[in-house]
Amino acid sequence: MDVNVSATQQPMQQLNSSPSLEDLVQQFQQNNMQFQQNTIQNNMQFQQNIIATMQELTAQIGQLATTINQLQFEDFGQVPS
């Protein structure tokens, strides 16, 4: 009889050592919240990088337009106004 009692107590002790459903849900919520915060931060950084890149490209396009304009006037022997 003692063997049966200890056999039934063993699984209960193992169950008690594993996290409860509530603990698992709470951990999931914390992990999910951290993931969302990281995603928001990464998206904001990405948007800032895109804006900076677009500004650099706009400046470079302006420089190209100026250079092309100067070359066109040089080809025709005129000075840009």
C-alpha positions in Angstrom: 0.0 0.0 0.0 2.9 2.4 0.7 4.1 1.8 -2.9 0.8 3.0 -4.3 0.7 6.1 -2.2 4.3 7.1 -3.1 3.5 6.4 -6.8 0.6 8.8 -6.8 2.5 11.5 -4.9 5.4 11.4 -7.4 3.4 12.8 -10.4 1.8 15.4 -8.2 5.2 16.7 -7.0 6.3 16.9 -10.7 3.2 18.8 -11.6 3.7 21.3 -8.8 7.2 22.0 -9.9 6.1 23.0 -13.4 4.7 26.5 -14.0 1.0 27.0 -13.7 -1.2 28.0 -16.6 -1.5 31.4 -15.1 2.3 31.7 -14.9 2.7 30.6 -18.5 0.0 33.1 -19.7 1.7 35.9 -17.6 5.1 35.0 -19.1 3.6 35.0 -22.6 2.1 38.4 -22.0 5.4 39.8 -20.8 7.2 38.3 -23.8 4.6 39.6 -26.2 4.7 43.1 -24.7 8.5 43.1 -25.0 8.3 41.9 -28.6 5.8 44.6 -29.4 8.0 47.3 -27.8 11.1 46.1 -29.7 9.1 46.0 -33.0 7.9 49.6 -32.5 11.4 50.7 -31.6 12.8 49.0 -34.7 10.1 50.4 -36.9 10.8 53.9 -35.7 14.5 53.5 -36.3 13.8 52.1 -39.8 11.5 55.1 -40.6 14.2 57.5 -39.4 16.7 55.8 -41.6 14.4 56.0 -44.6 13.8 59.7 -44.0 17.5 60.4 -43.8 18.2 58.3 -47.0 15.4 60.2 -48.9 16.9 63.5 -47.8 20.4 62.4 -49.0 19.0 61.2 -52.3 17.1 64.5 -52.8 20.3 66.5 -52.2 22.2 64.2 -54.6 19.5 64.6 -57.3 19.7 68.3 -56.9 23.4 68.2 -57.3 23.0 66.0 -60.4 20.5 68.5 -61.9 22.9 71.4 -61.3 25.8 69.5 -62.9 23.7 68.5 -65.9 22.5 72.1 -66.3 26.1 73.4 -66.2 27.2 70.8 -68.7 24.4 71.7 -71.1 25.3 75.3 -71.0 29.0 74.5 -71.5 28.1 72.5 -74.6 26.3 75.4 -76.1 28.9 77.9 -75.1 26.5 79.7 -72.7 26.9 80.5 -69.1 24.0 79.5 -66.8 22.1 82.4 -65.3 
